[in-house]
Amino acid sequence: MNISMTRIQAIFMKDYKEFSRNYAVSTMALLPLIMAFVYNQTGAHTISMYFLSINMAFSVVTTYIQCCLIAEEKEKNTLRSLMLSPASLGDILIGKSLFVFIVTSVIVATTIFIVGYKPSNLFIIAIALMLSAVFYIALGTLCGLFTKSIMEASIIVLPVMLIFSFGPLALALSSTNPIVKIAEWLPSSQLLVLAEALEKTYTTMDVIIPIATIIAWSLVTWIVAGFIYKKRMVD
């Protein structure tokens, strides 16, 4: 697969301009920061509350913005032109993901600062957060490929926001409802499980299992997104 930094940069700048012009999308980046401030003021300084804000930042910012940027391309009929351009699949996916990854990094870092979370092992948490960003970008890409407009994108990401933001809260019910235990394997839940393990005496498997789960979710989602993308090229 040929990767062109020039094409990636061009797609990156295009997304930046579209993001800065569309206030309905760009202002959503402020929502997790507002919620983080509210949570901080409640005085609930627990790992689960910290990661409720962090997971919300991933859902509301990463998935939503990525979905809307792709939906806007489709609404303006420019995604087809991009697909048929000399840019390779790698150029397009990296170019359209890079901007959202940077925005996500800034928002998540700011959210962590506002809620006052100080991880015991910053290096491992940083890796898990970056892998989570990759997953949520893939999820946003997949949602965007199924939409035709920003309005549709705003609706289709709502279940994603609810499931992945508040999924970890369902873990408290897993003892009484075995079906809810499935939520334990969501990337957002595994991120919380990892963070809680790092606060105690942890083993290697306590780190490997959550990270491997997030990677598996990312790979599957990107593979499906790539398949749907190629299918759209021949529709």
N, C-alpha and C positions, 0 to 999 in steps of 0.2 A: 504494500500500500504506500503510494507516494504521498509524503507530507510536505506541504509548502507553507513556510512561515509567513510568506507574503499574503497568501490567501487567508490563512488563519487570522492574521492581523486585520485584514480588510473586513472579515466577518465580525471580528471582535468590535471594531470601531462602529460598524453598522448597528450592532446590538446596543452598544453604548448610547448612540444617538437616539435610537428608538425608545430605549428605556428612559432617557432624560426628557424626551418629549411627551411621553405617556404618563401623566401624573396619576392616573388611576392605578397603574402598576407600580410606579416608583414609590408612591406614598405607603404602599403595603410593607415596605422594608422598615418603616418606623413602628409598625404594630408590635413586633416582638420586644422592641426596646421599651415601649410604653408598658406592656404587660410585665416585663422584667422589673421595671421601676415599681409597679403596683405590688408585685410579689415581694419585693425587697422591703416595702413599707409595712407589709403585714407582719414581718418578723419571723416568718416561717422559713428558717434557715436549715433546711434538710436537703439531702442529696436528691430526693424525689422532686422537691419543689424547684431546685436548681435545673434539673433536667427536663422538667415540664416546660420551662422557658426556653431551654436550648432546643428541645425537639419541636417546639412551636416555631422557633426561628427557622429550622430546616423546612418544615412544612409550608409555612406562610411565605417565606422568602424564596428559598431554593426551588421547591417544586412549583409554586405559583408563578414566579417570574419566568422560569424556564418554559413552562406551559404557555404562558401568555405571549412570550416572544415568538414561539413557533406558531401559535395560533394567529398572531398578527401577520406573520409571513404568509400564511394560508389565506387569511382574509384579504390581503392585498395582492394575492396571486403571484407572490415573488418566490415562494418556496419551490414551486415547480421549476422556475428559471434557475434557482440555485442548484437544484438536483441535476439539471441538464447542463450546468456550467462545467468548465474543466476541473473545478474543485472536487477532490476525492471525498469519499465517505468520511475518512479520517479528518480531512480539512474542515468539513462542515460540522461534524460532531464536536471536535475540539474547539473550533472557533465559536460555536454557539454555546459551549459549556464554560469556556474560560472566563467570560465576563461574569456569569452567574456564580462561578466558583469564587471569584475575587470578592464580589458583593457579599456572598455567604460568609466568607472568612471574616470580613470586617464586622458584619452584624452579629455573628456568633461570638466573636471575641469581645465585642462591646456588651453583649448580653451577659456573658460570663463576668465581666467587670462590674456591671450594674448589680447583679444578684449577689456578688461577693463570693463566688465559688473559687476555692483554692484547692485544686486537685493534689492529692498526695504524690502522684506520679504524672507530671505534666507531659512528659514525652509520650507515654502510652496513650493518654487521653487525647493528645494532639493527633496521633495517628488514627485513633478511632473516629475522631471528629472529621478528619479529612476523608476517610473512607465513607463515612456517613454522607458527607457532602456529595461524593461521587454517586452514591446510591440515589439520593434525592434528585440530583440532576437527571439521572437516567429515568426516574419516575416522572419527572416533569416533561422530559422529552417524549416519553410514551403517551402521557396524557395529551400533550400538544398535538401529536400525530392523529389523534382521534377527534380533534375539534376542528371547527371551520371558522371560528371567530373568537374574539376575546371574551365575549359574553358567554359563549359555551365553555370556554376555558375556566371562567370564574365559577361555573357550576360544577364542572367535572372534577375539580380539585377539592371541592368541599368534603366528600367522603374521605379523601386522602388526608386532609388536614385533621379530621376527627379521629380516624383510625390510628395514624402514626403519631399525632400529638398526644392524644389521651389514652392510647393503647396501654402504656405502662401502668396507668391507674387501675386497669382491669386485673392486674396481677394480685391485688388485694382480695379479689373474689375467686381466685383460682382454686382455693381450698374447698369452697362450697359448690363451685360450678366447674367441673373438669373441662367443659368446652372452652371456657374463657382462658384456660391454660395455654391455648394456642397463641394467645397474645404475647406469651413469654418469648417467642421466637421472632417477634418483629424486630427490625433493626433498632428502633427507638427503645424497645425494652432491653435489648442486649447491651445497648449503650449505658443504660441505667444499671444493669447487672454488673457490668465491668467497673463502673465508677464506684459502686458500693463495695465490690471485692477489693479494689485498690485501697480503700480506707481501712481495711483490716489486713491480717496476715493472709496473703494470697499465694496460690500455687501457679505454676506455668499454665496449667489447663484453665484456670480461672481467667486468664488473659487470652489464650488461644481460641477457646470456644466462642466467646462473643465476637472477636475480630474475624474469625473464620466465617461466622454466620453473616456478618455484615458484608464481607467480601462475596459470599455465595449469593446473597440477595442482589448485590450490585451486578455481578456477572450475568445472572439470569435476566435481570431487567434490561441491561444493555443489549444482550443477545436478542431479546424480544423486540426492543426498540429498533435495532439494526434491521431485523427481519421485516418489521412493519414499514420502515423507511424505504427499503428496497422494493417492497411490494407497491408502495405509493408511486414509485418511479415508473412502473409499467401499467398502472391502472389507467 
